[in-house]
Amino acid sequence: MATRRALHFVFKVKNRFQTVHFFRDVLGMQVLRHEEFEEGCKAACNGIDIQLWHRRLQAWQ
């Protein structure tokens, strides 16, 4: 039987700069991709009032 494992996680954070510092400098991860969006999420996943949001992929290499 195969062992299940998570392929990715999603975190909603208040201070993205502190979060990047933690994942990059403390855990040693690298930013592989970063996207910034000026429109709200069409699925309203960030709430109705939030317009600007970011998506970042970080991993160990």
Secondary structure as the mmCIF struct_conf table of DSSP 4:
data_model
#
loop_
_struct_conf.conf_type_id
_struct_conf.id
_struct_conf.beg_label_comp_id
_struct_conf.beg_label_asym_id
_struct_conf.beg_label_seq_id
_struct_conf.end_label_comp_id
_struct_conf.end_label_asym_id
_struct_conf.end_label_seq_id
HELX_LH_PP_P HELX_LH_PP_P1 ALA A 2 ARG A 4
BEND BEND1 LEU A 7 LEU A 7
BEND BEND2 LYS A 14 LYS A 14
HELX_RH_AL_P HELX_RH_AL_P1 ARG A 16 HIS A 21
HELX_RH_PI_P HELX_RH_PI_P1 PHE A 22 VAL A 26
BEND BEND3 LEU A 27 LEU A 27
STRN STRN1 GLN A 30 PHE A 37
BEND BEND4 GLU A 38 GLU A 39
HELX_LH_PP_P HELX_LH_PP_P2 GLY A 40 CYS A 41
TURN_TY1_P TURN_TY1_P1 LYS A 42 ALA A 43
TURN_TY1_P TURN_TY1_P2 CYS A 45 ASN A 46
BEND BEND5 ILE A 48 ASP A 49
STRN STRN2 TRP A 53 ALA A 59
#
